[in-house]
Amino acid sequence: MKCCILMGSPRKSGNTYQLLTPFVEELDLNQVKYDFVWLYDKHIEPCTACRRCQKDWTVFGCRYNDDMQEIFDKVLDSDVIVLATPIYSWYCTPPMKSLLDRLVYGMNKYYGDEKGPSIWKGKKLAVITTCGYRTEKGADLFEEGIKRYCAHSQLNYLGMLSERDLGYKTEFMSDDKAEHARSFARKLIDNEV
Ligand SMILES: Cc1cc2nc3c(=O)[nH]c(=O)nc-3n(C[C@H](O)[C@H](O)[C@H](O)COP(=O)(O)O)c2cc1C
């Protein structure tokens, strides 16, 4: 099993990173290989629906020469994609939204003159998120969007780990949250989410 962790938080020591730390430690403990991509360090243009990517069904084929080709290759090389993001305005952060749009076109060759394949069909996808509201009111819309994104793209949605942030004056991490993250990693490894 190989994971591709796409990290959408702008804060290098923020809540989402703190939650990812025990998750990644558990992957290491189980000798799971992974790529870790900080999306805010990458240049990711937003999709403009030019549909250049629909011409050749074997490649990404995007007209932009930014960092998405490298990320596309890492995603194709993985079995499990992990989207890690703080919730911003009830969805993900801007670089992750750009990435999701670029992948939904570049990977799904559905939008040309003839309908083509999903070239990432069958991959698994999981979500790790942190938010200010309770999960049911903070991360529910993002999770629903991602479930539909997976169904549309023929990916297998594995589930979400979501933890609440009680504000800047409160310590975010706790032993419970760290254990949830480790247990989520074990479930992904055992495919039991
Ligand atoms: C611009 C902005 C928008 C936010 N929007 C939401 C939101 O819609 N719902 C929510 O529950 N929390 C929201 N939050 C709270 C963050 O999701 C929460 O503090 C998160 O843990 C921050 O993660 P980080 O430390 O990795 O950046 C928002 C925070 C910011 C800075």
Ligand as a Chemical Component Dictionary entry (heavy atoms), coordinates in Angstrom:
data_LIG
# 
_chem_comp.id                   LIG 
_chem_comp.type                 NON-POLYMER 
_chem_comp.pdbx_formal_charge   0 
_chem_comp.three_letter_code    LIG 
# 
loop_
_chem_comp_atom.comp_id 
_chem_comp_atom.atom_id 
_chem_comp_atom.alt_atom_id 
_chem_comp_atom.type_symbol 
_chem_comp_atom.charge 
_chem_comp_atom.model_Cartn_x 
_chem_comp_atom.model_Cartn_y 
_chem_comp_atom.model_Cartn_z 
_chem_comp_atom.pdbx_ordinal 
LIG C1  C1  C 0 -10.551 31.620 6.856  1  
LIG C2  C2  C 0 -11.077 30.550 7.792  2  
LIG C3  C3  C 0 -12.317 29.975 7.526  3  
LIG C4  C4  C 0 -12.843 29.015 8.369  4  
LIG N1  N1  N 0 -14.061 28.459 8.102  5  
LIG C5  C5  C 0 -14.574 27.500 8.908  6  
LIG C6  C6  C 0 -15.840 26.909 8.610  7  
LIG O1  O1  O 0 -16.487 27.194 7.624  8  
LIG N2  N2  N 0 -16.326 25.975 9.469  9  
LIG C7  C7  C 0 -15.618 25.558 10.573 10 
LIG O2  O2  O 0 -16.105 24.687 11.291 11 
LIG N3  N3  N 0 -14.407 26.105 10.862 12 
LIG C8  C8  C 0 -13.872 27.051 10.055 13 
LIG N4  N4  N 0 -12.630 27.595 10.334 14 
LIG C9  C9  C 0 -11.845 27.081 11.487 15 
LIG C10 C10 C 0 -10.717 26.127 11.044 16 
LIG O3  O3  O 0 -11.231 25.085 10.224 17 
LIG C11 C11 C 0 -10.032 25.490 12.241 18 
LIG O4  O4  O 0 -9.532  26.490 13.093 19 
LIG C12 C12 C 0 -8.903  24.551 11.814 20 
LIG O5  O5  O 0 -8.577  23.701 12.871 21 
LIG C13 C13 C 0 -7.639  25.297 11.375 22 
LIG O6  O6  O 0 -6.674  24.357 10.978 23 
LIG P1  P1  P 0 -5.116  24.731 10.764 24 
LIG O7  O7  O 0 -4.550  25.080 12.106 25 
LIG O8  O8  O 0 -4.516  23.502 10.154 26 
LIG O9  O9  O 0 -5.092  25.890 9.807  27 
LIG C14 C14 C 0 -12.091 28.585 9.515  28 
LIG C15 C15 C 0 -10.828 29.160 9.751  29 
LIG C16 C16 C 0 -10.326 30.109 8.911  30 
LIG C17 C17 C 0 -8.944  30.725 9.185  31 
# 
loop_
_chem_comp_bond.comp_id 
_chem_comp_bond.atom_id_1 
_chem_comp_bond.atom_id_2 
_chem_comp_bond.value_order 
_chem_comp_bond.pdbx_ordinal 
LIG C1  C2  SING 1  
LIG C2  C3  SING 2  
LIG C2  C16 DOUB 3  
LIG C3  C4  DOUB 4  
LIG C4  N1  SING 5  
LIG C4  C14 SING 6  
LIG N1  C5  DOUB 7  
LIG C5  C6  SING 8  
LIG C5  C8  SING 9  
LIG C6  O1  DOUB 10 
LIG C6  N2  SING 11 
LIG N2  C7  SING 12 
LIG C7  O2  DOUB 13 
LIG C7  N3  SING 14 
LIG N3  C8  DOUB 15 
LIG C8  N4  SING 16 
LIG N4  C9  SING 17 
LIG N4  C14 SING 18 
LIG C9  C10 SING 19 
LIG C10 O3  SING 20 
LIG C10 C11 SING 21 
LIG C11 O4  SING 22 
LIG C11 C12 SING 23 
LIG C12 O5  SING 24 
LIG C12 C13 SING 25 
LIG C13 O6  SING 26 
LIG O6  P1  SING 27 
LIG P1  O7  DOUB 28 
LIG P1  O8  SING 29 
LIG P1  O9  SING 30 
LIG C14 C15 DOUB 31 
LIG C15 C16 SING 32 
LIG C16 C17 SING 33 
# 
